[in-house]
């Protein structure tokens, strides 16, 4: 038998290999999906999000453990043992035991390629989290079983719902005394506006936590305090009878069985289409610190979460199976490697296949470069990558060539939309302690502003640089990074401004006259967009009434994408 594969010359649509099998005098035509299609279906790209201290970074660490990506799990607060969470690589994260920057980790689990993004839980860093959510196809929402649905959880879920991002819910810390699972389920549905469909149900809690009943498979997984090693076996009891369960687990089993009977009659049957539309959320219970329930999350994501989906540009929708490469920069991180003072652009591959050395066009600047030094991540650790597919997250080290929101293509002029920047709520002036380090301060603030770690404003009529943030903790992180990463000590003081709005106008002449008239209040941000600074909302209202053609925007998108909200 002779087998010949012929590739069509036309690549205007996603190509499929046409294979001919010659058996004797008979030719059999066989169509086989190209490698890019099969690789596309393997991808799962998701973020782990939660309120602070719900166990998000601990869960991320245990997901890496179960996949085999790491062999021993760190801890978010591991200062005594010097074992820090893999995703918490910044020095300030290790010192404070919190995540202040998003981390990207790629690993394989079974046949799937997982792109996992760990996000900051603290609301002061929510802008970074919002941008990460534009780069994923699904999310795992971690809820503290003792506290239930908290404020930051609501904000993040609102972002997910607006983008119709499918959500898997993990109720954590069942090894502690938590709220009744029925109450938690009701709260999820009331506050998050999604139908919660339990996949597992807890048997007891705290010291009496015995395990979970897998509703989908009709089996019990018995809880034992986990170890920070890979491969710990979980005892599974298949189709356990009521009497056997009560004999082994006591009242906790009887109560759980009664609750399961109640919820199976009251909750809808799981519908994957409803899940993909963001209208249903599978709910799983467990204890991340004890490695219990973590494998089930990975399995649910591989089985249920969608492969890479369509992404919208100003010009047209982009399908992931298109043959030509497209990607968008959703994050920029400076100084991941202090020895090299590098600056890495994190890029979500939106379509096609990336190949090392290929020529890529930055549509904002209309410049083309060769992508030779491209990496994939396990948090701070990197590996050079030769190829990547839609859904993958790759990093390109650069020296200011790439900015947040930039679109990369093989030549087509496209601009992906949806990367948000929010008007700051707190402002401080920044002044260098040593005047001889003024140049270093300017370069440092330029990099941090482009990174999106904080918003940097330069007044057009001179004066001290102004920093804008969503929360106070952002200023502390920036001051720490300026000192440790750039060797620049600064003084920060409260600015007289309390709010800002980005200024746009369809009439270029009118815009110029406005900027001249209010030059004392105008500053340019990191992307050189004009910004109106105010001490009170009434000042904006008065200016808006006097200049009706001027639009005052509190939300903007980077790199020429349309502004999406005006106030």
Secondary structure, 3 states (H helix, E strand, C coil): CEEEEECCCCCCCCCCEEEEEEECCEEEEEEECCHHHHHHHHEEEEEEEECCCCCHHHHHHHHHHHHCCCCECCECCCCCCCCECCCCCCHHHHHHCCCCCCEEEEEEECCEEEEEEECCCCHHHHHHHHHHHCCCCEEEEEEECCCCCCHHHHHHHHHHHHCCCEEEEEEECCCCCCCCHHHHHHHHHHHHCCEEEECEEEECCHHHCCEEEECCCCEEEECCCCCCECCCCCCEEECCCHHHHHHHHCHHHHHHHHHHHHHHHHCCCCCHHHHHCCCEEEEEECEHHHCECHHHHHHHHHHHCCCCCCEEECCCEECCCCCCCEEEEEEEEECCCCCCCCEEEEEEEEECEEECCCEEEECCCCEEEECCCEEEEECCEEEECCEEECCCEEEEECCCCCCCCCEEECCCCCCECCCEEECCCEEEEEEECCHHHHHHHHHHHHHHHHHCCCEEEEECCCCCEEEEECCHHHHHHHHHHHHHHCCCCEEEEECCCCEEEEEECCCHHHHHHHHHHCHHHEEECCCCCEEEEECCHHHHHHHHHHCCCCEEEEEEECCCCCCCEEC
